[in-house]
Amino acid sequence: MENTRGKKLTKKDRPIPIDEEIIIPDEEVLISVTDPKGFIIETNDIFTKISGYSEDELIGSSHNIIRHPDMPKIMFKIVWDHIMDKENVMAVVKNLAKDGKYYWVVTDFVTRVDADRNIINYTAYRRPVHDKVKQAVIPLYKALCAIEDVAGIDASERFLNNYFEDRDTNYDDMIEEIIVKNCDKAAVLGFGDNPETAMKTMSKEKKQSLFNKLFGIK
Ligand SMILES: Cc1cc2nc3c(=O)[nH]c(=O)nc-3n(C[C@H](O)[C@H](O)[C@H](O)COP(=O)(O)O)c2cc1C
């Protein structure tokens, strides 16, 4: 593949997906950092290794180098809307490795700002996803991709907003609920036998550090 530095990959540049999953060991955290424009400036070894690209291919590229076609566009719009507003956000993401295999991660997107609240960089911390979490998001992502194929991202955004309205929730609460409900670690973390009730009474600050509590990222 030609050098992708500073370029946005198009569909035709990307590897052809194959139906083979890369399983990420439980203890691993795949980290990457971008500049404020979203170009990768740093990766850790395990992120690079799982992606299948060399560090040189990754540095300077957009993360869409690992974008999987099964991911709805609207999910990335939600991520960017949050991080550009300097709000941390979690997302369950299916990524595409260079050899066409896929891997699922739950990603915590963090915006770092300077003393004047200017954005310094964005960092993504990715952990392996419990099978039940995948099963919870796959039908939703399939529906969103199908809508985007025929009617575009505005239509999938409307669908998602109606989906939240029907369930009296929003994106942040939904994603946390899916993860807490399906994460065995919840009980260990002091949420008791009923993590869902515990989540409802939790303050925003406490919720924001939920990923840290679940996955031990500082
Ligand atoms: C810190 C950070 C990490 C990101 N990680 C991923 C990722 O793991 N996979 C992915 O597909 N997009 C990731 N993105 C989003 C991409 O920048 C991009 O919006 C997405 O791949 C959609 O690409 P497209 O607009 O070309 O469809 C990340 C963005 C940031 C700022």
The ligand as an ORCA input file, in Angstrom:
! r2SCAN-3c Opt
* xyz 0 1
  C      -8.334      9.440     19.052
  C      -9.199      8.861     17.956
  C      -9.273      7.490     17.803
  C     -10.038      6.929     16.795
  N     -10.079      5.567     16.683
  C     -10.785      5.005     15.686
  C     -10.791      3.594     15.520
  O     -10.230      2.827     16.313
  N     -11.471      3.094     14.447
  C     -12.132      3.883     13.558
  O     -12.709      3.355     12.598
  N     -12.162      5.228     13.722
  C     -11.518      5.793     14.758
  N     -11.539      7.167     14.903
  C     -12.439      7.966     14.037
  C     -11.788      8.299     12.695
  O     -11.081      9.514     12.814
  C     -12.865      8.456     11.584
  O     -13.797      9.438     11.984
  C     -13.626      7.150     11.310
  O     -12.736      6.091     11.049
  C     -14.583      7.306     10.127
  O     -13.872      7.547      8.960
  P     -14.569      8.106      7.634
  O     -15.059      9.472      7.942
  O     -13.529      8.092      6.600
  O     -15.709      7.173      7.323
  C     -10.772      7.765     15.906
  C     -10.696      9.160     16.063
  C      -9.931      9.700     17.077
  C      -9.860     11.195     17.241
*
